Structures are given as structure tokens and as C-alpha cells.
Amino acid sequence: THKKRITLMWVLPLSILAGLVILAAVACLLKKRMGNRERKE
């Protein structure tokens, strides 16, 4: 039971950080695409 609690303590923050990183990467890609569209127009 103790091991499970420790893994949850590590997995939850790591998953949250991973999600934030993915969202940031997607946001950067969207910004680049929007910028390219504006430049082309």
C-alpha cells in the first residue's frame, strides 16, 4: 500500500507536467501556423 501511495505521488505531478508540456508544444505549433497564414495573406 505504501508503494502504491508513493507511485501516485510521483505519477500525478509527472502526468500533469507532461500534459502542460504537450499543451505548450501544441500552442507553439498553432501560433506558428497562424503566423504563416497571416504572412502568406
CHARMM internal coordinates of N, CA and C (Angstrom, degrees):
IC EDIT
DIST 1 N 1 CA 1.4722
DIST 1 CA 1 C 1.5332
ANGL 1 N 1 CA 1 C 109.54
DIST 1 C 2 N 1.3232
ANGL 1 CA 1 C 2 N 117.14
DIHE 1 N 1 CA 1 C 2 N -39.78
DIST 2 N 2 CA 1.4597
ANGL 1 C 2 N 2 CA 120.26
DIHE 1 CA 1 C 2 N 2 CA -179.72
DIST 2 CA 2 C 1.5252
ANGL 2 N 2 CA 2 C 110.45
DIHE 1 C 2 N 2 CA 2 C -63.69
DIST 2 C 3 N 1.3375
ANGL 2 CA 2 C 3 N 115.69
DIHE 2 N 2 CA 2 C 3 N -42.31
DIST 3 N 3 CA 1.4677
ANGL 2 C 3 N 3 CA 119.05
DIHE 2 CA 2 C 3 N 3 CA -179.99
DIST 3 CA 3 C 1.5195
ANGL 3 N 3 CA 3 C 110.73
DIHE 2 C 3 N 3 CA 3 C -61.53
DIST 3 C 4 N 1.3288
ANGL 3 CA 3 C 4 N 116.95
DIHE 3 N 3 CA 3 C 4 N -41.54
DIST 4 N 4 CA 1.4720
ANGL 3 C 4 N 4 CA 120.73
DIHE 3 CA 3 C 4 N 4 CA 179.74
DIST 4 CA 4 C 1.5248
ANGL 4 N 4 CA 4 C 109.79
DIHE 3 C 4 N 4 CA 4 C -61.39
DIST 4 C 5 N 1.3256
ANGL 4 CA 4 C 5 N 116.73
DIHE 4 N 4 CA 4 C 5 N -41.92
DIST 5 N 5 CA 1.4725
ANGL 4 C 5 N 5 CA 119.88
DIHE 4 CA 4 C 5 N 5 CA -179.80
DIST 5 CA 5 C 1.5224
ANGL 5 N 5 CA 5 C 110.34
DIHE 4 C 5 N 5 CA 5 C -62.81
DIST 5 C 6 N 1.3256
ANGL 5 CA 5 C 6 N 116.75
DIHE 5 N 5 CA 5 C 6 N -42.57
DIST 6 N 6 CA 1.4658
ANGL 5 C 6 N 6 CA 120.83
DIHE 5 CA 5 C 6 N 6 CA -179.65
DIST 6 CA 6 C 1.5264
ANGL 6 N 6 CA 6 C 110.15
DIHE 5 C 6 N 6 CA 6 C -63.91
DIST 6 C 7 N 1.3286
ANGL 6 CA 6 C 7 N 117.01
DIHE 6 N 6 CA 6 C 7 N -43.44
DIST 7 N 7 CA 1.4683
ANGL 6 C 7 N 7 CA 119.73
DIHE 6 CA 6 C 7 N 7 CA -179.48
DIST 7 CA 7 C 1.5225
ANGL 7 N 7 CA 7 C 109.86
DIHE 6 C 7 N 7 CA 7 C -62.50
DIST 7 C 8 N 1.3438
ANGL 7 CA 7 C 8 N 117.43
DIHE 7 N 7 CA 7 C 8 N -40.34
DIST 8 N 8 CA 1.4646
ANGL 7 C 8 N 8 CA 120.38
DIHE 7 CA 7 C 8 N 8 CA 179.00
DIST 8 CA 8 C 1.5235
ANGL 8 N 8 CA 8 C 109.76
DIHE 7 C 8 N 8 CA 8 C -62.81
DIST 8 C 9 N 1.3345
ANGL 8 CA 8 C 9 N 117.05
DIHE 8 N 8 CA 8 C 9 N -40.88
DIST 9 N 9 CA 1.4623
ANGL 8 C 9 N 9 CA 120.88
DIHE 8 CA 8 C 9 N 9 CA 179.63
DIST 9 CA 9 C 1.5186
ANGL 9 N 9 CA 9 C 110.71
DIHE 8 C 9 N 9 CA 9 C -60.54
DIST 9 C 10 N 1.3412
ANGL 9 CA 9 C 10 N 116.85
DIHE 9 N 9 CA 9 C 10 N -34.40
DIST 10 N 10 CA 1.4728
ANGL 9 C 10 N 10 CA 120.43
DIHE 9 CA 9 C 10 N 10 CA 179.79
DIST 10 CA 10 C 1.5188
ANGL 10 N 10 CA 10 C 112.03
DIHE 9 C 10 N 10 CA 10 C -84.72
DIST 10 C 11 N 1.3382
ANGL 10 CA 10 C 11 N 116.69
DIHE 10 N 10 CA 10 C 11 N -41.50
DIST 11 N 11 CA 1.4697
ANGL 10 C 11 N 11 CA 120.59
DIHE 10 CA 10 C 11 N 11 CA -175.53
DIST 11 CA 11 C 1.5280
ANGL 11 N 11 CA 11 C 112.12
DIHE 10 C 11 N 11 CA 11 C -66.64
DIST 11 C 12 N 1.3283
ANGL 11 CA 11 C 12 N 117.62
DIHE 11 N 11 CA 11 C 12 N -43.90
DIST 12 N 12 CA 1.4702
ANGL 11 C 12 N 12 CA 119.92
DIHE 11 CA 11 C 12 N 12 CA -177.41
DIST 12 CA 12 C 1.5207
ANGL 12 N 12 CA 12 C 112.47
DIHE 11 C 12 N 12 CA 12 C -58.97
DIST 12 C 13 N 1.3266
ANGL 12 CA 12 C 13 N 120.58
DIHE 12 N 12 CA 12 C 13 N -55.56
DIST 13 N 13 CA 1.4700
ANGL 12 C 13 N 13 CA 120.76
DIHE 12 CA 12 C 13 N 13 CA -179.97
DIST 13 CA 13 C 1.5222
ANGL 13 N 13 CA 13 C 112.26
DIHE 12 C 13 N 13 CA 13 C -62.67
DIST 13 C 14 N 1.3402
ANGL 13 CA 13 C 14 N 116.79
DIHE 13 N 13 CA 13 C 14 N -37.42
DIST 14 N 14 CA 1.4764
ANGL 13 C 14 N 14 CA 119.50
DIHE 13 CA 13 C 14 N 14 CA 179.58
DIST 14 CA 14 C 1.5255
ANGL 14 N 14 CA 14 C 110.36
DIHE 13 C 14 N 14 CA 14 C -65.02
DIST 14 C 15 N 1.3201
ANGL 14 CA 14 C 15 N 117.36
DIHE 14 N 14 CA 14 C 15 N -41.37
DIST 15 N 15 CA 1.4699
ANGL 14 C 15 N 15 CA 120.62
DIHE 14 CA 14 C 15 N 15 CA 179.83
DIST 15 CA 15 C 1.5214
ANGL 15 N 15 CA 15 C 110.07
DIHE 14 C 15 N 15 CA 15 C -66.10
DIST 15 C 16 N 1.3396
ANGL 15 CA 15 C 16 N 116.28
DIHE 15 N 15 CA 15 C 16 N -38.96
DIST 16 N 16 CA 1.4689
ANGL 15 C 16 N 16 CA 120.24
DIHE 15 CA 15 C 16 N 16 CA 178.90
DIST 16 CA 16 C 1.5282
ANGL 16 N 16 CA 16 C 109.29
DIHE 15 C 16 N 16 CA 16 C -64.55
DIST 16 C 17 N 1.3321
ANGL 16 CA 16 C 17 N 117.19
DIHE 16 N 16 CA 16 C 17 N -44.62
DIST 17 N 17 CA 1.4749
ANGL 16 C 17 N 17 CA 120.72
DIHE 16 CA 16 C 17 N 17 CA 179.28
DIST 17 CA 17 C 1.5202
ANGL 17 N 17 CA 17 C 109.98
DIHE 16 C 17 N 17 CA 17 C -62.19
DIST 17 C 18 N 1.3264
ANGL 17 CA 17 C 18 N 116.54
DIHE 17 N 17 CA 17 C 18 N -42.78
DIST 18 N 18 CA 1.4706
ANGL 17 C 18 N 18 CA 120.21
DIHE 17 CA 17 C 18 N 18 CA -179.93
DIST 18 CA 18 C 1.5302
ANGL 18 N 18 CA 18 C 109.64
DIHE 17 C 18 N 18 CA 18 C -61.75
DIST 18 C 19 N 1.3146
ANGL 18 CA 18 C 19 N 116.75
DIHE 18 N 18 CA 18 C 19 N -42.35
DIST 19 N 19 CA 1.4671
ANGL 18 C 19 N 19 CA 120.45
DIHE 18 CA 18 C 19 N 19 CA 179.24
DIST 19 CA 19 C 1.5181
ANGL 19 N 19 CA 19 C 110.82
DIHE 18 C 19 N 19 CA 19 C -62.13
DIST 19 C 20 N 1.3395
ANGL 19 CA 19 C 20 N 117.12
DIHE 19 N 19 CA 19 C 20 N -43.20
DIST 20 N 20 CA 1.4699
ANGL 19 C 20 N 20 CA 120.61
DIHE 19 CA 19 C 20 N 20 CA 179.67
DIST 20 CA 20 C 1.5196
ANGL 20 N 20 CA 20 C 110.26
DIHE 19 C 20 N 20 CA 20 C -62.86
DIST 20 C 21 N 1.3305
ANGL 20 CA 20 C 21 N 116.65
DIHE 20 N 20 CA 20 C 21 N -41.84
DIST 21 N 21 CA 1.4734
ANGL 20 C 21 N 21 CA 120.52
DIHE 20 CA 20 C 21 N 21 CA -179.62
DIST 21 CA 21 C 1.5296
ANGL 21 N 21 CA 21 C 110.01
DIHE 20 C 21 N 21 CA 21 C -62.74
DIST 21 C 22 N 1.3383
ANGL 21 CA 21 C 22 N 115.90
DIHE 21 N 21 CA 21 C 22 N -43.97
DIST 22 N 22 CA 1.4735
ANGL 21 C 22 N 22 CA 119.77
DIHE 21 CA 21 C 22 N 22 CA -179.65
DIST 22 CA 22 C 1.5290
ANGL 22 N 22 CA 22 C 110.04
DIHE 21 C 22 N 22 CA 22 C -63.92
DIST 22 C 23 N 1.3407
ANGL 22 CA 22 C 23 N 116.73
DIHE 22 N 22 CA 22 C 23 N -43.60
DIST 23 N 23 CA 1.4722
ANGL 22 C 23 N 23 CA 120.14
DIHE 22 CA 22 C 23 N 23 CA 179.15
DIST 23 CA 23 C 1.5203
ANGL 23 N 23 CA 23 C 109.89
DIHE 22 C 23 N 23 CA 23 C -61.59
DIST 23 C 24 N 1.3243
ANGL 23 CA 23 C 24 N 117.45
DIHE 23 N 23 CA 23 C 24 N -41.66
DIST 24 N 24 CA 1.4693
ANGL 23 C 24 N 24 CA 120.87
DIHE 23 CA 23 C 24 N 24 CA -179.85
DIST 24 CA 24 C 1.5246
ANGL 24 N 24 CA 24 C 109.96
DIHE 23 C 24 N 24 CA 24 C -63.38
DIST 24 C 25 N 1.3264
ANGL 24 CA 24 C 25 N 116.86
DIHE 24 N 24 CA 24 C 25 N -42.74
DIST 25 N 25 CA 1.4710
ANGL 24 C 25 N 25 CA 120.49
DIHE 24 CA 24 C 25 N 25 CA -179.92
DIST 25 CA 25 C 1.5314
ANGL 25 N 25 CA 25 C 110.09
DIHE 24 C 25 N 25 CA 25 C -63.66
DIST 25 C 26 N 1.3297
ANGL 25 CA 25 C 26 N 116.74
DIHE 25 N 25 CA 25 C 26 N -43.72
DIST 26 N 26 CA 1.4724
ANGL 25 C 26 N 26 CA 120.50
DIHE 25 CA 25 C 26 N 26 CA 179.51
DIST 26 CA 26 C 1.5295
ANGL 26 N 26 CA 26 C 109.83
DIHE 25 C 26 N 26 CA 26 C -63.23
DIST 26 C 27 N 1.3262
ANGL 26 CA 26 C 27 N 116.73
DIHE 26 N 26 CA 26 C 27 N -41.82
DIST 27 N 27 CA 1.4703
ANGL 26 C 27 N 27 CA 120.96
DIHE 26 CA 26 C 27 N 27 CA 179.81
DIST 27 CA 27 C 1.5243
ANGL 27 N 27 CA 27 C 109.86
DIHE 26 C 27 N 27 CA 27 C -61.23
DIST 27 C 28 N 1.3385
ANGL 27 CA 27 C 28 N 116.89
DIHE 27 N 27 CA 27 C 28 N -42.96
DIST 28 N 28 CA 1.4722
ANGL 27 C 28 N 28 CA 120.81
DIHE 27 CA 27 C 28 N 28 CA 179.45
DIST 28 CA 28 C 1.5292
ANGL 28 N 28 CA 28 C 109.90
DIHE 27 C 28 N 28 CA 28 C -62.56
DIST 28 C 29 N 1.3286
ANGL 28 CA 28 C 29 N 117.42
DIHE 28 N 28 CA 28 C 29 N -43.79
DIST 29 N 29 CA 1.4631
ANGL 28 C 29 N 29 CA 120.73
DIHE 28 CA 28 C 29 N 29 CA -179.52
DIST 29 CA 29 C 1.5285
ANGL 29 N 29 CA 29 C 110.34
DIHE 28 C 29 N 29 CA 29 C -63.42
DIST 29 C 30 N 1.3390
ANGL 29 CA 29 C 30 N 116.65
DIHE 29 N 29 CA 29 C 30 N -42.51
DIST 30 N 30 CA 1.4638
ANGL 29 C 30 N 30 CA 119.99
DIHE 29 CA 29 C 30 N 30 CA 179.59
DIST 30 CA 30 C 1.5147
ANGL 30 N 30 CA 30 C 110.24
DIHE 29 C 30 N 30 CA 30 C -63.59
DIST 30 C 31 N 1.3431
ANGL 30 CA 30 C 31 N 117.14
DIHE 30 N 30 CA 30 C 31 N -41.60
DIST 31 N 31 CA 1.4640
ANGL 30 C 31 N 31 CA 120.49
DIHE 30 CA 30 C 31 N 31 CA 179.40
DIST 31 CA 31 C 1.5246
ANGL 31 N 31 CA 31 C 110.51
DIHE 30 C 31 N 31 CA 31 C -62.16
DIST 31 C 32 N 1.3252
ANGL 31 CA 31 C 32 N 116.13
DIHE 31 N 31 CA 31 C 32 N -41.71
DIST 32 N 32 CA 1.4733
ANGL 31 C 32 N 32 CA 119.92
DIHE 31 CA 31 C 32 N 32 CA 179.77
DIST 32 CA 32 C 1.5263
ANGL 32 N 32 CA 32 C 109.91
DIHE 31 C 32 N 32 CA 32 C -63.83
DIST 32 C 33 N 1.3279
ANGL 32 CA 32 C 33 N 117.71
DIHE 32 N 32 CA 32 C 33 N -43.01
DIST 33 N 33 CA 1.4709
ANGL 32 C 33 N 33 CA 121.09
DIHE 32 CA 32 C 33 N 33 CA -179.71
DIST 33 CA 33 C 1.5253
ANGL 33 N 33 CA 33 C 109.77
DIHE 32 C 33 N 33 CA 33 C -63.93
DIST 33 C 34 N 1.3238
ANGL 33 CA 33 C 34 N 117.32
DIHE 33 N 33 CA 33 C 34 N -44.88
DIST 34 N 34 CA 1.4621
ANGL 33 C 34 N 34 CA 121.30
DIHE 33 CA 33 C 34 N 34 CA 179.75
DIST 34 CA 34 C 1.5287
ANGL 34 N 34 CA 34 C 109.59
DIHE 33 C 34 N 34 CA 34 C -62.05
DIST 34 C 35 N 1.3358
ANGL 34 CA 34 C 35 N 117.23
DIHE 34 N 34 CA 34 C 35 N -42.44
DIST 35 N 35 CA 1.4623
ANGL 34 C 35 N 35 CA 121.64
DIHE 34 CA 34 C 35 N 35 CA 179.16
DIST 35 CA 35 C 1.5205
ANGL 35 N 35 CA 35 C 110.50
DIHE 34 C 35 N 35 CA 35 C -61.87
DIST 35 C 36 N 1.3413
ANGL 35 CA 35 C 36 N 117.26
DIHE 35 N 35 CA 35 C 36 N -42.61
DIST 36 N 36 CA 1.4625
ANGL 35 C 36 N 36 CA 120.93
DIHE 35 CA 35 C 36 N 36 CA 179.89
DIST 36 CA 36 C 1.5252
ANGL 36 N 36 CA 36 C 110.23
DIHE 35 C 36 N 36 CA 36 C -64.13
DIST 36 C 37 N 1.3235
ANGL 36 CA 36 C 37 N 117.05
DIHE 36 N 36 CA 36 C 37 N -41.26
DIST 37 N 37 CA 1.4709
ANGL 36 C 37 N 37 CA 120.50
DIHE 36 CA 36 C 37 N 37 CA 179.90
DIST 37 CA 37 C 1.5300
ANGL 37 N 37 CA 37 C 109.36
DIHE 36 C 37 N 37 CA 37 C -62.36
DIST 37 C 38 N 1.3223
ANGL 37 CA 37 C 38 N 117.31
DIHE 37 N 37 CA 37 C 38 N -44.46
DIST 38 N 38 CA 1.4652
ANGL 37 C 38 N 38 CA 120.72
DIHE 37 CA 37 C 38 N 38 CA -179.02
DIST 38 CA 38 C 1.5237
ANGL 38 N 38 CA 38 C 110.19
DIHE 37 C 38 N 38 CA 38 C -63.38
DIST 38 C 39 N 1.3241
ANGL 38 CA 38 C 39 N 116.76
DIHE 38 N 38 CA 38 C 39 N -41.19
DIST 39 N 39 CA 1.4688
ANGL 38 C 39 N 39 CA 120.63
DIHE 38 CA 38 C 39 N 39 CA -179.09
DIST 39 CA 39 C 1.5305
ANGL 39 N 39 CA 39 C 110.33
DIHE 38 C 39 N 39 CA 39 C -65.89
DIST 39 C 40 N 1.3323
ANGL 39 CA 39 C 40 N 116.74
DIHE 39 N 39 CA 39 C 40 N -42.60
DIST 40 N 40 CA 1.4694
ANGL 39 C 40 N 40 CA 120.40
DIHE 39 CA 39 C 40 N 40 CA -179.10
DIST 40 CA 40 C 1.5251
ANGL 40 N 40 CA 40 C 109.83
DIHE 39 C 40 N 40 CA 40 C -62.62
DIST 40 C 41 N 1.3304
ANGL 40 CA 40 C 41 N 117.09
DIHE 40 N 40 CA 40 C 41 N -43.19
DIST 41 N 41 CA 1.4685
ANGL 40 C 41 N 41 CA 120.43
DIHE 40 CA 40 C 41 N 41 CA -179.42
DIST 41 CA 41 C 1.5231
ANGL 41 N 41 CA 41 C 109.48
DIHE 40 C 41 N 41 CA 41 C -67.04
END
COOR INIT
IC SEED 1 N 1 CA 1 C
IC BUILD
